[in-house]
Amino acid sequence: MKTHQISTKHLSINDVKRIISDNYKLALSPEAQKRIQDCRDYLDNKMETQKEPIYGVTTGFGSLCNISVGKEELSQLQKNLVMSHACGTGEKVPQEIVKIILLLKIQSLSYGYSGVQLITVERLIYMFNENILPVIYQQGSLGASGDLAPLAHLALPLLNLGEVYVDGEIRFASEIMQQKNLQPITLKSKEGLALLNGTQFMSAFGVFACICADKISEAADTIGALSLDAFDGRIEPFNREVHIIRPHAGQLKTAEKIAELLQGSEIAKQYKQHVQDPYSFRCMPQVHGASKDTIEYVKSVITTEINSATDNPTVIPEKDLIISAGNFHGQPLALAMDFLAIALAELGSISGQRTYQLISGKRGLPPFLVAKPGLNSGFMIPQYTAASIVSQSKQLCTPASVDSIESSQGQEDHVSMGANAATKLYRVAENTFKILGIELFNAAQALDFRRPKRTSPTLEKLHQNYRQKVHFIENDEVMYLLIEQSVEFVKENF
């Protein structure tokens, strides 16, 4: 059994990927245990000595911040907060992203700036380790005051409320916790607020999208190189000398990658009658490269966020400070995720254009990539499907981060809408996988019409592996299942 120790050490996106994909268990380091307990002890002591109200600890929430709550009602106050804020709706969050949300919430609470009980964090770890995953909904967060509604759903099972996934099935948390002989957590002051405030919903979608973005970027280069050779494209635009005089890092990396992928290609070396290629082939270094640079920037923003304490108020025992501020505000994430959605949509857009070129009947390829066009429609409609998805992704790139709607009687008068940025980014990433799957479907078919000439050994290996899953189309047949298989191939092989 692999175990990841939760501590104050840096957590990378690759760490998250490894923990989730390799089914690591979590455990608190002694340092994290001490920080959590010290902060809770400090807060308890502070409440005994401080007469002034402390937001969310001895007061109501949001615009109710000026209403004090008696000591005997503080636990009920926190329970009421969790229950009343569980107002999510819409599609359910995929389970693998729920697990990332749990991990990031545990990580954030472990820094010892939130005032939670140790037992609360340990229960969250138990849920993670046992794959008891709260049912969370994609709609409901404004992305400021953190992700209140979705994180309330994350917290409900601590109270033996709400629903959870167990072995892929949705069950009532009360039923599962009773089976496990687990009593509901009695929340202490500030704990409900610590659980609900924070950016872990946005951050988890951001982490997942960054993991997808790396795969998408690699797939775009590789499939684009295969399409280039299948289209009988020219290799000269990928010469390093062109790119060192405009040395954007992503552009250089893309040109080098595509040149490497085409090394040893018989098709690439043959005489070309055409002087230049359409932009969707010739400008891959510039377009793919710009997306690469965006991905790296967004990864840096997300990495900073997942290594931060983002609830409110912030409790800093070593400085004797309890400060109500705004670390829950999702603006850094909202802007970055809008940017990443654009970058991924552009990889989809240029891919869609390469598919269009491949079916156009140019350069010795048959129209619609079928031997008997007319009788057969061939690859006519997969290109329609790709175009439809490309268009939807463009629509999803309208930035969420420029919007704000006043809430909580004006107390929360500017919000990030980062949760909407997060969920539409997820959809754009999924769309881009589909578009690239359709391009690969077309590129592999086109390459077969170039036989007996061969592409590079690397791309021939890709084609061989692909043909084990998706066969050559001789005559018209039902295509949607093959498109699904092609998309799965892209997700599994990059």
N, C-alpha and C positions, 0 to 999 in steps of 0.2 A: 504494500500500500504506500503510495507516494503522498507525502505531507508537505504542505506549504505553511511556513510559520508566519503569521501576521505580526508585523513589527512596524517600526517607523522607517524602515529601509525603503528605498525607491522601488516603486512598482511600475514596470514598463508594460506597454501594450502586449509585447511578446510574452511577458510573464502571465498576463491574464489569459492569453490564447493557450498557453501551455497548461495552466491550472484547469481551464474548462475542458479542453480537448482530451487531456490525459487523466481526467477524473481525479484530480488531487483532492485530498482531505485538507481541511484547515485546522490550525491550532494557534492559540495566542502565545506569543513569546512572553517570558517573564517580564520583560521590559514593558510590553503593551499592557499586561495585566496590572502592573504597578501604576502606570499612567492613568488607566481607566479608574482604578480604585482611588488614587490620590485626588483626582479631579472630583469624583463623587463626594469624597470626604470633605474636600474644600467647600463644595457647594452646600452641603448639609451644615457645616459650621458657619458659613456666611449667612445662611438664612436665620440662624439663631441670634446673630449679632447685628445684622443690618436692618434698620427700620424702614429705609426707603424701598419702594416697590422695585422688583426685578422683573423686567418684561418676560412673559411666558413662564416664569417660575412662580411668582406670586400674583400675577395679573392674568387677565384674559388675553386673547390673541387678535392680531390685526387691528382693526379699528376699535376693538374692545380692550385695548392695552391700558386704558386708564381705570379699568374696573378691577379692584383688588379682590383676591380670593382668600378665604380663611385657611389656616393651616390644615384643619381637619378635612378640607375639601380638595386638597392639592392633587391627591391620587385620582380622584374622580374627574378632576379637571383634565388631566392628561388622557385618561381613558375616553372621556367625552370628545376630546380633540381627535383622537384616532378614528373613532366611530363616525363622527360628523363629517370628517374630511374624506372618507372613502366614497367618493362620488364619481369614480371613473366610469367610462362608457366606451362603446365602439369595439373595435377588434381587440382580441386578447394579445398581450405581448408574447412573442415566441418564447418557449421555455428556456432555450439557451441564453437568451438575453435576460430573462428573469434571474437566471443564475449569476450572470455578471452583475446585475443590480445588487443582489445580495452580497456578493464579494466586495463590491465597491462601498456599500454601506458599512459593512464590517470594518473595512480598511479605514474609512473616514472616522468612525467612532473610536478606533483603537489609538488614535493620536492623543487622546486624553484632553480634548478641548470641548467636550460635549456634555459632560456631567451625567452620563448614563450609568446604570448599575452594571457591574461585571456580569451578573446573571443574565441580563438582557442581551449582551453581546454573545455570551456563551450559547443562548438559545438560538440566536441567528446562525451561529456556526453549526449548531446541531442540525438545523433545518437544511443548511447548505450540504453538510456531509451526508445526510440521509436522503437527499434529493426530495425534500418536502418543499415544493416551490409554490409560493403564493400566486394566485390568479390575479393578474394586474391588467388593466385596460389601457389602450393607447391614447385615449382622449381624456382630457380633464385638467392637465397642467398648463399653467401660463408661463412656466419657466422662470418664475420669480416668487419669493418666499420658498424657492426651491420647487421641487416636483411634489406638491402637497397631496393631490388626489392619488396619483399612482403609488407614492410611498406610504400613504395610509393603507392601501391594499396590501403592501408589503408587510406592514406592521400588524394587521388584523390577526394573523395566526398566533402572534405572541399572546394575545388575549383569548385564544381559542375561538376566534371569530373568523368569518370570511371563508374562502375556499382555497384549496391547494391542489396542485398536481401531485399525484403519487403513482408511480409506474405508468405515467402518461394519462391517467384518468383523473377527472376532477372530482374531488371529495370535499365534504365539509371539514374544516379545520378542527372543529370540536370533536368530531368522530375520530380523526386520526390521532389527535393529541391524547384523547382518552385511551385509545389503544396503546399508546406509548407511555401511559401513566404520567403524563406531563400536565401539571397545573398551570393555569394562566399566570403570566407575569403580572405582579402588582406594580404598576408603574409609579415611580416616585416623581417628585417635582422636576420639570423640564424634560423628562424622558420622551413624552409624546412629541414634543416640539423637536427634540433632537432626531427622532426617527423620521419625522415628516419633512422638516427643513432639510435642504441639501439638493444636490444636482445629480444624484446617482441614476435616475431614470434617463436623463439627457446623456450623461456620461457613458452609460452602458451602451446605448444605441450608437454613440460616437465611437466607442472602442470597437464594437462589432463592425461598424461601417469602415473603420480604418483597416481592420483585418481583411474585410472583403476588398477594400480598395487596392491593397497590395496584390491580391490574387487577380483582380480585374486588370491592373496595370500590366502584370506579367503576361496574362492571357492576351491582352490587346496587342502587345508587341509580337508575340509568337504567332497568333492567328493572322495578324496583319502581314507578317513576313510570308506566311503560307499563301495568303491571298495575293500578295505582290508577285510571287513566282508563278502562281496559277494564272495570273493576268498577263504574264510575260513582261513584268515591269523591269525597270532599270535599277541597277545597284548603285550608280554614281551618286545619287542624292544622299547616300549614307556614308560617304567618304569623310573621314575625320577632319580633313583639311577645311571642309565647308563649315564645320561646326565650331572649330576652335576660334574662329573670328566672330562668332556670336555665342559665347560660351556659357549659356544657361546650363546649369547642372543636369536638369532633366533631359534637355535636348541632346547633350553630349552622350548621356547614358543610353538614351533610346537609339541614337544612331549607331553606337557601338554594339548594342544588343542585336539590332536587326542585321547589321553586317555580319556579326558572329553567327546568327541563326542561318544565314544564307551561304556561309562558308562551304565551298565544295559543291554548290548547286550547278548542275549541267544546264538547267534552264536559264539561270542568271548569267551564265557565261556566253550564251549563244548570241549571234548577231541580232540587233534590234532595228527594225525598220522605222519605228517611231522615235522621235527626238526626245520627248518627255512624257511623263505620266500625269494623270489627274491628281489634284491636290490630296485626295484621300489616301493616295499611296505615297506621293513624293514628299508630303509634308508631315508624315508620321513623327519624325523627330521633334518638330516644332509643336505639334498638337499633343501628342502623347507626353512629350517632355514637360509641357506646361502643366499638365495634369499631375505628373510625378512631383513637380515642385510644390504644387498645392497640397498633395497628399502628405508630403513631409512636413509642411507648415502646420497642417491640421493635426497631425500626430503629436507635434510638440505642444499644441494647446491642450489637447485631450490628456496628454501625459501629465502636464502640470495640474490639471483639474483632478485627476484620480489620485494624486498625491497631496490632496488638500483637505482641510476641514471646512465644510461648507454649510453648517447649520447655524442657528442664531437663537439666543445670544451666544457669543463666543466666551468661553470660560478659560481664563489663563491663570492657573493657580500660582505659578512661579512669579507672576507679576502682580498678584492680588487684583485681578481685573475681571469684571463681568461686563462685556460691552455688547449692546444691541446695535448691530451694523448690518451689512448687506452681502456677506459672502455667499449667500444662497442665490444671488442674481445670476441668471444664466447667459448674460450678454456675450461673454467671451466664447461660450460654446455655440450660441445661436449664430453668430457671425461666421464662425469657423465651419459649422455644419452646412450652412447655406452655401459657403464657398466650395466645400467638398462635393455637394450635390451637383453644382455646376461643372466641376472637374470631371466627375464620373459621367454625367450626361453628355459631355463633349466626347468622351471615349466611345460612348454609345452612338453618338451622332456620326462620327467619322467612320465607325464600323458599318453603320447602316449604308453609308455612301459607297463603301467598298463592295458591299453585297449588291448594291444597285449596278455597279460597274461590271461585276462578274456575270450578271444575267443579261447584259445588254447586247450580246451577240457580236462583240468586238474581238479582234486579235485572234481569230481562228477558233474561238469558243462558240458553240451553238447557242442560239437564242434560248434563254431560260434553262440552259445547262441540261438539255435533254436531247437525245439522238434524233427523235422524230417530233419536232415541235409542230403544233397544229393539232395533230391527233392527241398529243400530250401537252399539258400546260406546264409540266416540269416544276421549276423553282419560281414560277411567277408569284405565287401567293405567299410563300415564306418571306419574300421581300416586302409585301404589303404588311405582313404582321410586324416585321422589324420596323417599318416606317411608322406604324401605329404606336409602337412602344416608344420609339424615339420621340415622337410628338408628345406623348404623355409625360415623358421625363422632362421635356422642355417646359411643359406647363407646371410641373412640380418644382421647377427651379425658381419660380417667383419667391423672393426671399420672405421668410417668416419673420426675420429679425428686424425688419423695418416697421412692423406692426406693434401696437400696444393698445390694450383696452383697460380702462380704469376699473379697479375692483376694490372690495372691502371698504366701501364708503369713502373712497379717495385716499385711504392710508397706503394702499398699494397702487399708486397712480402711474407707474411705468413698469411694464413687464417685458420680458425678452421674447416670449413666444418660442423659446428654445426647444420645448417639447414638440411643437409642431415642426420645427426645423429637423428635429431628430427623426420623427416618424416618416416624414417625406423623404429624407435622406436614405432611410432604410429601403423605401420603395424604389428610389432611383438606383440604388445598388443592385437590388433584385432585377430591375428592368435591364440594367447593363449586362448582367450575366446572360439574360435571355437574348439580347441583341448579338452578343458575341457568340453564343451558341448557334444562332442562325447563320452568322457569317462563316463559322467553321463548317457548318452543314453545306454551305455553298462552295467554300474554298476547296474542301475535300473532293467534291463532285467535279469542280473545274480542273483540279490537278489530274484526275483520272482521264480527262480528255487530252492531256498533254503526253500521255504515254506513247512510245516507250521512254521518252525523256524523263529524267528524274530530278527532283529537287535535292536539297542538301541532306546528308545523313541524319542530322538532327530532326529536320522536318519530315523526312521519310519515316522515321521512327514514330513521330507523332501521328502521321497519317495511318500507319499500320495499326497502332493502338486504337485509334478512332474507328477504323473499319471493323474492329472486333465488336464494337458496340452499335455502330450506325453503318448500314450497308449502302452500296452504290445504288442509285435510282435508275433503273433501265426504262421502265414505263410508269405512268401515273399510278400512285397508290396513296393510301391514307397517310398523311404527313405528320399529324400533330404528335403522335407518339414518338416519332423519330426526332422531332424538334425537342421534346421533353428529354429524350435520351442524350441529345447533343448538349443541352444546357447542363444536365447533370455531369456529363463528361468534363465540361469546362470547370465546374465547381470542384470536381474531385481531382483534377490533374494539374492544377496550377496553384 
